[in-house]
């Protein structure tokens, strides 16, 4: 299992289209360790108050799109959109007043 933080509007668009790709960049950057979730939420814009954690089954994503070379340990990226069928489940995340994130 690998994970990706998606903006709510990007995931809603993915559900309509049948595939996911962030609007801000062509690559889907993922991490393999849920314990590093705090690090990844800290990279979201301060104005962002909610996000969706995608739980992605790596085997369901086209292998030719998976890139590990040049990525930090525990990170992978997909240089192509991914089908929503590769997402096993999603969790809503909300930013608390103190700036920390909680899973709904």
N, C-alpha and C positions, 0 to 999 in steps of 0.2 A: 504494500500500500504506500502511495505517495500522496502528498497534500499540496494544495494550492489555495491561496487567499484570493477570492474573487470579489470585485465590487458588485453590489446588488444589481445595479443596472446592467452590467455585463452578463451576469448569470441569467437574468430575466430574458435578455436578448437571446442567449444561448438556448433557452427552453423553446423559444419561438422558432429558431432556425435549425435546431437539431445538432449544433456544434458550438464549441466554446473557443473563443480567442479574446484576450483582453483588448479593449478599445485603444489603450494607451501604447501598446507595443505588439509586434507580431508573435513574440515568443511567449510560451506559457512556462513560467519558472516555478519549479516544484521543490519541495523539501521532503526528506524521508524520515525525519525524526520529529514527532509531535512535541517532544520536550523543548524544541527550539521555536515553538509557536510565538513566544514572547518577542523573540528577535524579529520575526517576520511581521508581527503586528506593529512593531515600533517603526517600521518602514512605511506604513500607511500614512497618507496626509492627515494632518491634525484635524481638518474639517470633517474627515471621514468618521461617521458615528456608528456605522454597521458594516459588516463584511460577511461573506459566506465562505466557510471552510469546505473545500471540495475534497472528498476522500476518493482518490483515483486508483483504479486497479490497473497497475502498470501493464499487465499482459493484454489488456483490452485496447491499448493505444498502439498505433502503427510503429513498429520498431525503428524504421528508417528515420522517423522524426525525433527519436530520443537522442539527446546529446549530453554526455557527461564530461567530455574533454574540455578543459579550461574552466570548469565549474568548481566552486568550493566544495569541500567534502560534505556529503549529505545533501547536495543539490543536484538537480537535473533540469533540463529544459527541453521543451518541444518546440521546434521551429515551424510548426504548422498547427492549425486548429485541431482540437480533439473532439471526437464525437461525444455527445452527452451520455451515450451508453457506457462509456468508460468510467463514469462517475458512479460509485457505489452508493454514496449517501452524501448529504450536506448537513452542515451545522451552522446556525446563525450565531454571529459574534456581535456583541454590542460594547461600545466604549463607555465606561463608567465616568462619572464626573472627575475622578482623580486621574483619568487617562489610561487606566488599566483596562484590559479587555476581558469579558466574561462570555462563556458559551451559554446560549439560551437553552 
